[in-house]
Amino acid sequence: MSELKPIAVVIGNGMVGHRFCEKLKSKGLYRIIVFGEEPRPAYDRVHLSEYFNGKSASDLSLPMTGWFEDDEIVLHLGDPIREIDRQQRIVHSSKGIVQPYDVLILATGSSAFVPDINGIEKEGVFVYRTIEDLNKIKAYAPKAKRGAVMGGGLLGLEAAKALLDLGVPETHVVEFAPRLMPRQIDSAGSATLESSLKALGLQLHLNKVTQSIEGHGRIEALQFADE
């Protein structure tokens, strides 16, 4: 019976945590207790930008067929772990759950890098990582005349294209490096990419360091270090 099995607690309900649980469940050795910070089950974060192209949260959701049969997996959503007691083998969740474990797996994944820039807390400044983030951007976009994405890597360019699709009239990309996607493609590839993006209507600012976010309560402009 599942209650006699040792307990594996998994902290994190992202793509990695989900795949791990699939593999662990197939072995049938543990009862699995999952704690996730987000309010929804795991979804395909790699194709997150397709959310702006008509895909729903359900479309992006990772399959969970048979997950909860015989109480083999318990999923706690919107409840990150706030304390781990390794000596007692107990985790404490933000909602007050005290869960013993035999095996503990940390699968928290990455977090969005938020640079330490003056004004980063202003209204109209978002990160681009979760469906909740995208919902906030979609809600804010109709009242925006200009948009800027800090970062000219793959995800940043996807975010910039999303702003165009949302109808933001003027969209800018700000990149610290002297060319776009410097880690993924060479100089010739970057030049070709820049031409294509400019043809879409994106305005590119390369080799730029954002010093501060200006505005009274909400974002109104970016101040670069060399200006």
N, C-alpha and C positions, 0 to 999 in steps of 0.2 A: 504494500500500500504506500501511496506517495508520502503520507505523514511519517513513515518510518525511514524514509530516505534522508541522507544528509542534505543540508540546505546550502545552496549556492546563492549568495547575494550579488547581483550585478548592479553596479552604480553607473548609470548612463543608458539611455534608450535611443541612441543615434544609430547610424547605419552599422558601425562596427559592433556595438552592443547587441543589436538585433541579429546580425549574422552569427555572432558568438553563441547567442541563446539557441538559435536554430541547430547549430552543431551539438551543443551540450544537451539539448532536449532529445536529439536523435540517439544519444547514448543511453538515455533512460536511467542515469545513475543518481541524479539529484532532483530535488524540488527546487525550482528557480524562483527567486524573488527579485523583481526588477524595480529600481527607483529611477524615474526620469524627471528632469527639470521642466521640460516643455509640457504643455497641457494636452498634447496629442501623441498617439503612438508613433513609432519610427516611420520616417518617410525618406524618399530618395532626394537627398540634399544636392547631389551632383547635377540633377536636372531641375533645380529649384527655379531657374529663370523661366521655365516653361509655364510656370504658374501665371505669368503675365500674358501668355499666349493662349489662354483658355483652359489649361489643365486645372482640375480642382485638387483640393487637398486629398480627396479620396483617390484620385488618379495617381498621385505621388506616393501614397501610403504603401509601405512594404507589406507583402502578404503575411498573414498571421493565421492561416488555415490550421485548425486543430490545436492551436497554442494552449487553449485553456481547458482542454479535455482532462478530466480527472484531477483538476486543480494542480496540474504539473507546473504551471507558470502563473505567478501573481504579478500584476503590473500596477505600480503606483505612479500615476501621472501628476505632473505639477508639484512634485514633492522631492526636492533634492536632499541629499544627505548632508547634514550639518556637522556631524561628529562621528568619528570611528574610534571605538575602544578596542584596540587590538588584543589587550590582555584578557578582557572578558569575552572577546569575539562577538561584539554587539555594535550595530550602527543605530544612530539616532537621526530620524528624518525631521525636516522642517515642520511637518504637521504633527509631530509628536509620536510617531511610530517608533517603537523600540524593537528592533529585529535582530535576534541571534543569528549567527551564521557558522557554518563549518568551513566554507571556502568563500573568499571575497575577491571579486573581480572589478577592477577599475577600468571602465570603458567610457570615460567622459568626453573623449574626442577633443577637438580644438575649440577655440573661441575666437570671435572676431577681434582683430587687433585694432584698438582704438588709440590713436596717437595722443600724446599729452600736449594738446594745443589749447591756447586760451579761447574760450567760447564754445568748446566742444559740447557743452551741456545745453546749448540754446535750442529752442523750438525749431523744428525743421531739419535737424541733424539726425541721421539714422545709420544704423549698421545694416548689413545685408547678409543675413545668415539663416534666419528662420522664416517659416511661413508667417508668424506673427509680425516679424520685421516687414515683410512684403505687404501685409495688410495695412500697416501703418503708412508705408510709402504710397500705396494706392489711394488711401484716404486723403493724404496730404497733396498729392499731385495735382488735382483739379484747380487748386488755388495758387499753384506755383507758375511763375513766368519763366524762371531760369532754374536749372538744376546743375549740380556739379558732383562728380564722382571722384573721390580721392583714391587713386590707384589705377594704373594702366595695365594690370595683369588680366588674365582671362576672366575672373569673376568681376573685376571692375568694368571691363568692357561689356560684359553681359548686363550689368546693372545700368550702364549708360544707354544701351540699346532698349532696355526696359523703360527708361524714362521717356525715350522717343515714342515708344509704343503707347505710353500712357498719355501722350499728347502734350508733354512739357515743351513749349515752343523753342527754348534755347537750352542745349545741354552741353556741358563742358566735361572734359576728362583731364585731371591733374596728375601728372606722374613725376616722381622724384628723379628717376633715371632719364638719360638723354634720349631714350626711345621706348616704344611700347613693348610689352611682354619680353623684357630683356632676358629672362630666365628660360623662356620657352623657344624663342626663334632668333635667328641671326639678324644682322643689320639690314640685309636685303629684304628679308621677310618683314621686318618692322616697317620699312619704307613702303612696301606694297600694302601692308595693313593700314598704315596711316592714310594713304590715298583713298582706300576703300571706305574708311570711316568718315573721312571728310566729305566724301560723296554722299554719305547718308545724312550729313548735316551736323555731325559732331564737331565741336571745337576742341582742339588738343593743346594742352600746355605742358610741354616737356621740360625736364631739368628744372622743375619748380619745387620749392619747399614752402609749404603753407605755414605761415607764422601765427596767424590768428583768424578766428571767425568773427566777423564784425556784425553788429546789429543790436537793436534795443529789444532784448527778450527773445527775438527769433533771428535766424540767419538772414543777413542781407547782402553780405559780400565776403570774399576771402582775401586776406592780406598775405602776399607772398614776401619771403625774406629779402628778395632783391629789388623790391619796389618801395 
